Amino acid sequence: MSSQPMSSTGHHWWQAARRRTTAVQQGATAMGWVLLLLGVAGFLPLFTSNFSGMAFAGPDSTAELFGVFSVSVLSNLVFLAFGVLGLFMGWGAVVSRRYLIVVGALLALLGLYGLIATGGADFMPANAAAGWLHVGLGLVMIAFAFVLHRKLPKESEARGEGAFGETNRGAAR
């Protein structure tokens, strides 16, 4: 018996237990970072051409992210919100998958609406590039949800048990 106090997981206090992340959690976190960075870049004149022409919402905004994608204050805020949400949802496997599906579907539908709406959408700046960006990001997110979900560990593995129920506590990692 060791004289050093042990944590409830059987490790010494200085051996922090590693947080196990699944592939779908990593996918949600990665997409959260992508959306967050796109939202931040939309507010920076360095990345947004015609920055002074940015409107709050609607087709009146003439600002373009990287000189290609039409952006507005509202679209940047939506990207920021979806990005932060992705970072928080990346902490759980089930919510990560739901985030990827729901936000991916919303982005894809938003992009299709922007592509189909003639004369620009009412609430968003619409050009073909921005529409295809939304559709592409949405489809990638949905694909991540279904492809990466197959790589979830078995329930016993997630608890730290081996094939026959033995625990891995104290085992060398």
C-alpha positions in Angstrom: 0.0 0.0 0.0 1.3 3.4 -1.0 1.6 6.2 1.5 0.5 8.7 -1.2 -3.2 9.6 -1.4 -4.9 8.3 -4.4 -7.8 9.8 -6.4 -11.2 8.0 -6.8 -10.0 6.6 -10.1 -7.1 4.7 -8.5 -4.4 7.0 -9.8 -2.1 9.2 -7.7 -3.2 12.8 -7.5 -0.4 13.9 -9.9 -1.6 11.5 -12.6 -4.4 13.4 -14.1 -6.9 11.1 -15.9 -7.0 11.7 -19.6 -10.3 12.8 -21.1 -11.3 10.3 -23.7 -12.6 11.9 -26.8 -14.3 10.2 -29.7 -13.9 11.0 -33.4 -17.4 12.7 -33.5 -16.4 14.9 -30.6 -13.2 15.9 -32.4 -15.2 16.6 -35.6 -17.7 18.8 -33.7 -14.9 20.7 -32.1 -13.0 21.1 -35.4 -16.2 22.4 -37.1 -16.8 24.7 -34.1 -13.3 26.2 -34.6 -13.9 26.6 -38.4 -17.2 28.4 -37.9 -15.8 30.6 -35.1 -12.8 31.6 -37.2 -15.1 32.5 -40.1 -17.2 34.6 -37.9 -14.3 36.4 -36.4 -12.7 36.9 -39.9 -15.9 38.5 -41.1 -15.5 41.3 -38.6 -11.9 42.0 -39.5 -11.1 44.5 -42.3 -8.0 42.5 -43.0 -10.1 39.6 -44.3 -13.2 41.4 -45.4 -13.2 43.6 -48.6 -15.4 46.6 -48.7 -15.7 46.4 -44.9 -17.4 49.8 -44.7 -20.2 48.5 -46.9 -21.3 45.8 -44.3 -24.9 46.1 -43.3 -26.5 44.5 -40.3 -28.6 42.1 -42.4 -30.1 41.7 -45.9 -28.8 41.9 -49.4 -27.7 45.5 -49.0 -24.4 44.4 -47.5 -21.6 44.7 -50.0 -18.8 43.4 -47.7 -17.2 40.2 -48.9 -15.1 37.8 -46.7 -11.8 37.0 -48.5 -13.3 39.1 -51.4 -15.6 36.2 -52.4 -18.3 35.5 -49.8 -21.0 38.1 -49.0 -21.2 38.7 -45.3 -23.2 40.9 -42.9 -23.1 41.6 -39.2 -25.9 39.0 -38.7 -24.2 36.3 -40.7 -21.0 36.8 -38.8 -22.9 36.6 -35.5 -24.6 33.4 -36.6 -21.2 31.9 -37.5 -19.8 33.0 -34.1 -22.8 31.5 -32.3 -22.6 28.2 -34.2 -18.8 28.1 -33.6 -19.0 28.6 -29.8 -21.9 26.1 -29.7 -19.7 23.6 -31.5 -16.9 24.1 -29.0 -19.3 23.4 -26.1 -21.0 20.5 -27.8 -17.6 18.9 -28.4 -17.5 17.8 -24.8 -20.1 14.9 -25.2 -20.3 12.3 -27.9 -24.1 12.3 -28.3 -24.5 16.1 -28.3 -21.6 16.4 -30.7 -23.4 14.2 -33.2 -26.7 16.2 -32.7 -24.8 19.4 -33.2 -23.2 18.3 -36.4 -26.6 17.1 -37.8 -28.7 20.1 -36.7 -26.3 22.9 -37.5 -25.2 21.1 -40.7 -28.8 20.9 -41.8 -29.4 24.5 -40.9 -26.4 25.7 -42.8 -27.2 23.6 -45.9 -30.8 24.9 -45.9 -29.7 28.4 -45.4 -27.3 28.0 -48.4 -30.0 26.5 -50.6 -32.3 29.3 -49.7 -29.6 31.8 -50.6 -29.0 30.1 -53.9 -32.7 29.7 -54.8 -33.9 33.1 -53.6 -34.0 35.5 -56.6 -32.7 39.0 -56.0 -31.1 38.1 -52.7 -32.6 36.7 -49.6 -34.5 39.0 -47.3 -32.3 38.6 -44.2 -29.0 37.5 -45.6 -26.5 38.8 -48.1 -26.7 36.3 -50.9 -24.2 35.5 -53.6 -23.5 32.2 -55.2 -20.2 31.7 -53.4 -21.7 32.3 -50.0 -24.6 30.0 -50.8 -22.2 27.2 -51.8 -20.1 27.8 -48.8 -23.1 27.3 -46.5 -24.2 24.2 -48.4 -20.6 22.7 -48.4 -20.1 23.4 -44.7 -23.5 21.9 -43.9 -22.9 18.7 -45.9 -19.4 18.3 -44.4 -20.9 18.6 -40.9 -23.7 16.0 -41.7 -21.1 13.7 -43.2 -18.9 14.0 -40.1 -22.0 13.1 -37.9 -22.6 9.9 -39.7 -19.0 8.8 -40.6 -17.4 9.7 -37.4 -20.2 8.3 -35.3 -19.3 4.8 -36.4 -16.1 5.1 -34.5 -17.7 5.4 -31.0 -16.2 3.1 -28.5 -18.2 0.3 -26.9 -19.9 1.3 -23.6 -17.5 -1.0 -21.7 -14.4 0.7 -23.4 -15.8 4.1 -22.6 -15.9 3.1 -18.9 -12.3 2.0 -19.0 -13.0 -1.8 -19.0 -11.3 -4.3 -21.2 -13.0 -7.0 -23.3 -13.9 -9.2 -20.2 -14.9 -6.4 -17.8 -11.6 -6.0 -16.1 -10.7 -2.4 -15.3 -7.7 -0.6 -16.5 -7.1 1.3 -13.3 -3.5 1.6 -12.5 -2.5 0.1 -15.8 0.4 1.8 -17.7 -0.8 4.1 -20.4 
